[in-house]
Amino acid sequence: MSRLVLVSLGTLNGTVLEAVARSGVFDEIVVASRNADYGRRKVNTARVGAAVVGKFPKIEFVPFDLNGANAGEQLKRMEADVVVTAPSLLPWWAVDRLDGEKGEAARTAPFATFVACHVAPMLAFRRAWMLARIPAAWVNLSYPDGVNAVLTRTGAGPLCGIGNVEEAVPKARFAVAEALGAPPDEVEVRLVAPHALEYFLYAAETAKELPPCLVKATWRGRDVSAEARAGLFTPMPILYDMDFNLLTQASAVRFLSAFMAKENSLVHVPGPDGRVGGYPMQAGNRRIALDLPPEWSEAEAIAMNEKALHWDGVAGITGDGIIQFTDKTAAALRTLLGRSVYQLSPHEAALMANELLAAVGVKKS
């Protein structure tokens, strides 16, 4: 028997629930979140949808507050094989919907402006995780490219994240297919890439300045990396609305299926073992391992992704988990908060998150 626990039933984990329920990867799924009425209805919807396609996993809802005093004890009782966390006090789509002058400032601010809203709930969950002392694999969906590094450098951290880099791999396959007539499913791609890359790949126009990435593509033993890179940034606009979560949903099914399988397969994940950015990995038998081409060193891959944090508005992450902001992020925070902020220490995350929510007129749920 295999059991998946989904912590925090927002829009992202909601889409993951629907897809994983239909996948047959897990025998049991536990949804752990605060809103019991919504959670039970969502669970029932997932059960019905899975049954329609002939899948009948046991799915249950458990009320769970990651800030609660007994959160660790509750988590332990869930007896998970894999825990997927996705809490955020202000997800990207909510920023896009903000109104007023502060809302406009928020929408044009770098991604890192609101990183405290991801770090704060993840630190709260980490407290429960450390109290639970369970052998499960922990997978984080809340900005894993940066948050996983903060967590790992200050204590226990997730095994990896899901999404972002995996969602960029198809573009390289499409590029080789169009250039050489290769079937996309025959093109093998290894990609080292930052969180920000995806927004440039699936845009209507090619930007003048692009985030760095490392690309290695092969087709039938032939190196086709040049073709993959050449087509990687050609315009290919997608919907940046709630449908965007469907890409992460697909990445989740791909990773979880590979992770739980007996044989290894190539996947791409962000934040593995606390590394910044995304990497190719071998996943299988409930383990992951870095899978870089021989011409790339691990140090080179990590250095590139750390440099690319700039594209999210992060100047760097120190060894003790302090997120240092770029000048542009600092300016955005000054506009929103009315004070100068140049970095975020983990112990300040909850306070800054609450300040940001108040600044843009969002009530903390």
ZITA-V39518 format. One record per residue. RES is the residue in one small letter. PHI is phi in degrees with one decimal (* if undefined). PSI is psi as a letter, one per 20 degrees, with the letter a starting at -180 (* if undefined). Layout:
res;phi;psi
RES;PHI;PSI
RES;PHI;PSI
This chain:
res;phi;psi
m;*;p
s;-124.5;p
r;-129.2;p
l;-105.6;p
v;-114.2;p
l;-103.7;o
v;-101.8;p
s;82.6;o
l;-94.9;m
g;-89.2;a
t;-65.4;h
l;-71.6;g
n;-65.7;h
g;-64.5;g
t;-71.1;h
v;-63.1;g
l;-55.0;g
e;-59.6;g
a;-72.5;g
v;-67.6;h
a;-60.3;h
r;-84.5;i
s;-80.9;h
g;80.1;j
v;-70.7;h
f;-117.2;q
d;-77.0;h
e;-134.7;q
i;-130.9;p
v;-111.3;p
v;-102.8;o
a;-115.3;o
s;-158.1;r
r;-86.2;g
n;-81.4;n
a;-67.3;g
d;-63.4;g
y;-62.6;g
g;-61.9;g
r;-68.1;h
r;-65.8;g
k;-65.1;h
v;-61.9;g
n;-63.1;h
t;-62.4;g
a;-65.1;h
r;-62.1;g
v;-65.2;g
g;-60.7;g
a;-66.1;g
a;-64.8;h
v;-57.6;h
v;-98.8;j
g;82.4;k
k;-115.4;p
f;-133.6;l
p;-68.4;q
k;-77.6;p
i;-125.6;p
e;-137.2;q
f;-104.4;p
v;-127.8;p
p;-60.2;p
f;-152.2;p
d;-115.2;o
l;-65.5;i
n;-92.1;i
g;-69.9;q
a;-64.1;h
n;-104.9;k
a;-61.0;h
g;-63.7;g
e;-63.8;g
q;-61.5;g
l;-60.8;g
k;-62.3;h
r;-67.4;h
m;-73.2;i
e;51.5;l
a;-77.8;q
d;-91.9;h
v;-136.6;p
v;-115.7;p
v;-112.9;o
t;-106.6;q
a;-147.6;l
p;-81.3;q
s;-153.8;p
l;-79.5;i
l;-154.2;n
p;-68.0;r
w;-56.5;h
w;-69.1;h
a;-70.8;h
v;-61.2;g
d;-63.5;h
r;-99.5;j
l;-67.7;q
d;-107.9;r
g;78.9;a
e;-63.5;g
k;-67.1;h
g;-63.8;g
e;-65.4;g
a;-63.1;h
a;-67.2;g
r;-67.6;h
t;-97.1;j
a;-80.6;q
p;-59.9;q
f;-54.5;g
a;-66.0;i
t;-54.7;h
f;-110.4;k
v;-63.4;h
a;-59.6;h
c;-72.7;i
h;-97.5;g
v;-66.2;g
a;-58.9;g
p;-68.1;h
m;-70.2;h
l;-66.1;h
a;-63.7;g
f;-65.9;h
r;-58.8;h
r;-61.3;g
a;-66.1;h
w;-61.0;g
m;-69.8;h
l;-72.3;h
a;-70.2;h
r;51.5;l
i;-105.5;q
p;-86.1;j
a;-67.3;q
a;-83.5;p
w;-107.3;p
v;-120.8;p
n;-112.6;p
l;-104.0;i
s;-88.6;n
y;40.3;m
p;-64.1;h
d;-58.4;h
g;-115.9;g
v;-63.3;h
n;-60.5;h
a;-66.5;g
v;-60.2;g
l;-65.0;g
t;-66.4;h
r;-80.7;i
t;-122.9;j
g;151.6;b
a;-71.7;q
g;-139.1;r
p;-67.8;q
l;-64.3;g
c;-171.8;a
g;-113.8;a
i;-142.3;q
g;100.5;a
n;58.0;e
v;-63.9;h
e;-62.4;h
e;-75.3;i
a;-89.1;h
v;-58.4;g
p;-56.5;h
k;-62.6;h
a;-66.0;h
r;-65.3;g
f;-60.3;g
a;-62.1;g
v;-67.1;g
a;-60.7;g
e;-71.9;h
a;-77.3;h
l;-122.3;i
g;73.7;k
a;-79.8;q
p;-62.2;p
p;-55.0;h
d;-72.9;i
e;-93.1;i
v;-89.4;p
e;-97.7;p
v;-124.4;p
r;-122.5;p
l;-134.1;p
v;-108.0;o
a;-155.3;q
p;-85.6;r
h;-53.1;g
a;-69.6;i
l;-56.9;g
e;-57.7;h
y;-68.4;h
f;-88.8;h
l;-70.3;g
y;-106.9;l
a;-108.4;r
a;-78.8;h
e;-135.5;q
t;-84.9;p
a;-73.5;q
k;-72.2;h
e;-114.2;p
l;-121.7;q
p;-64.0;q
p;-75.3;q
c;-159.2;r
l;-112.9;p
v;-126.8;p
k;-130.0;o
a;-128.3;p
t;-133.1;q
w;-142.2;o
r;51.4;l
g;82.3;i
r;-98.6;p
d;-76.3;o
v;-120.4;k
s;-61.8;h
a;-63.4;g
e;-67.0;h
a;-63.3;g
r;-66.9;h
a;-61.0;h
g;-96.7;i
l;-63.6;h
f;-105.9;j
t;-68.3;q
p;-56.9;p
m;-155.1;m
p;-67.8;p
i;-125.4;r
l;-80.3;o
y;-99.8;m
d;-129.6;b
m;-64.3;h
d;-62.9;h
f;-59.5;h
n;-65.4;h
l;-65.9;h
l;-69.3;g
t;-67.1;h
q;-57.7;g
a;-63.4;g
s;-62.8;h
a;-64.9;g
v;-63.0;g
r;-61.0;g
f;-66.3;g
l;-63.7;h
s;-63.4;g
a;-66.3;g
f;-62.1;h
m;-86.8;i
a;-74.3;r
k;-79.3;h
e;-99.5;q
n;-74.8;q
s;-148.5;q
l;-78.2;p
v;-136.0;r
h;-128.1;p
v;-138.9;q
p;-89.6;q
g;62.2;k
p;-67.9;p
d;52.3;k
g;82.8;j
r;-70.4;q
v;-78.8;p
g;82.7;a
g;-111.6;q
y;-146.8;q
p;-76.9;p
m;-138.5;q
q;-94.5;p
a;-123.7;p
g;167.1;q
n;55.7;k
r;64.5;k
r;-139.5;r
i;-133.2;q
a;-148.5;p
l;-58.7;p
d;-133.9;m
l;-89.2;q
p;-60.7;q
p;-61.0;h
e;-80.2;i
w;-111.0;p
s;-87.2;q
e;-62.0;h
a;-61.7;g
e;-64.3;g
a;-64.6;g
i;-65.3;g
a;-61.1;h
m;-63.9;g
n;-67.3;h
e;-67.7;h
k;-64.4;h
a;-73.7;i
l;-55.4;h
h;-52.1;h
w;-71.3;i
d;-94.0;i
g;92.5;j
v;-109.6;p
a;-80.9;h
g;171.6;r
i;-125.8;p
t;-75.2;r
g;-63.5;h
d;-104.0;k
g;80.8;j
i;-83.6;p
i;-88.8;o
q;-97.6;p
f;-93.4;q
t;-72.4;r
d;-60.0;h
k;-67.5;g
t;-67.3;g
a;-60.6;h
a;-66.1;g
a;-64.2;g
l;-66.4;h
r;-64.6;h
t;-64.4;g
l;-79.1;h
l;-102.2;i
g;74.4;j
r;-148.3;r
s;-83.8;p
v;-134.0;o
y;-112.5;i
q;-159.0;r
l;-129.8;o
s;-84.5;q
p;-52.8;h
h;-70.5;i
e;-99.1;i
a;-62.4;g
a;-62.7;g
l;-64.0;g
m;-66.4;h
a;-59.8;g
n;-64.7;h
e;-62.7;g
l;-66.0;g
l;-61.1;g
a;-66.0;h
a;-65.0;h
v;-100.8;j
g;78.3;k
v;-106.2;p
k;-83.8;p
k;-68.4;p
s;-82.9;*
